[in-house]
Amino acid sequence: MAYVISDDCIACGTCIDECPVGAISEGDKYSINPEACTECGTCADVCPSEAIHPGE
């Protein structure tokens, strides 16, 4: 299960620099490409708003 970004995202950009495979895209709401996500959890660890969690 890839990680997902919830509506709690504040679009700070912290997660983008931390993703080792570049699976996160910017936009009005950031998103994670489930095909590229390796489920490492690094993005969730650095998210200041705790908006990133494992998908269901």
C-alpha positions as CSV (number, residue, x, y, z in Angstrom):
1,M,0.0,0.0,0.0
2,A,1.5,3.3,-1.1
3,Y,1.4,6.3,1.2
4,V,-1.3,9.0,0.6
5,I,-1.5,12.7,1.5
6,S,-4.7,13.9,3.2
7,D,-6.4,17.2,3.1
8,D,-4.4,18.2,6.2
9,C,-1.5,18.9,3.8
10,I,-0.2,22.5,4.1
11,A,1.8,22.3,0.9
12,C,5.1,23.1,2.7
13,G,7.2,21.0,0.3
14,T,9.2,19.2,3.0
15,C,8.2,15.7,1.8
16,I,9.2,16.3,-1.8
17,D,12.9,16.7,-0.9
18,E,12.9,13.7,1.3
19,C,11.3,11.2,-1.1
20,P,14.1,9.0,-2.4
21,V,12.2,8.0,-5.6
22,G,10.5,11.3,-6.5
23,A,7.0,9.9,-6.1
24,I,5.5,13.1,-4.7
25,S,4.0,15.8,-7.0
26,E,3.3,19.4,-6.2
27,G,-0.1,21.1,-6.9
28,D,-2.9,22.7,-5.0
29,K,-2.9,19.4,-3.1
30,Y,0.3,17.3,-3.1
31,S,0.0,13.7,-4.2
32,I,2.0,10.5,-4.2
33,N,2.2,8.3,-7.2
34,P,1.3,4.8,-5.9
35,E,3.2,3.1,-8.7
36,A,6.5,4.9,-7.7
37,C,6.0,4.8,-3.9
38,T,8.3,2.3,-2.2
39,E,6.5,2.6,1.1
40,C,9.6,3.7,2.9
41,G,7.7,6.2,5.1
42,T,10.3,8.9,4.9
43,C,7.7,11.5,3.8
44,A,5.4,10.7,6.7
45,D,8.3,11.0,9.2
46,V,9.1,14.6,8.1
47,C,5.6,15.9,7.5
48,P,4.9,18.7,10.0
49,S,1.1,18.4,9.7
50,E,1.0,14.6,9.9
51,A,-0.9,14.6,6.6
52,I,0.8,11.5,5.2
53,H,-0.2,8.0,6.1
54,P,-0.3,4.5,4.6
55,G,-3.1,4.1,2.1
56,E,-5.9,1.6,2.6
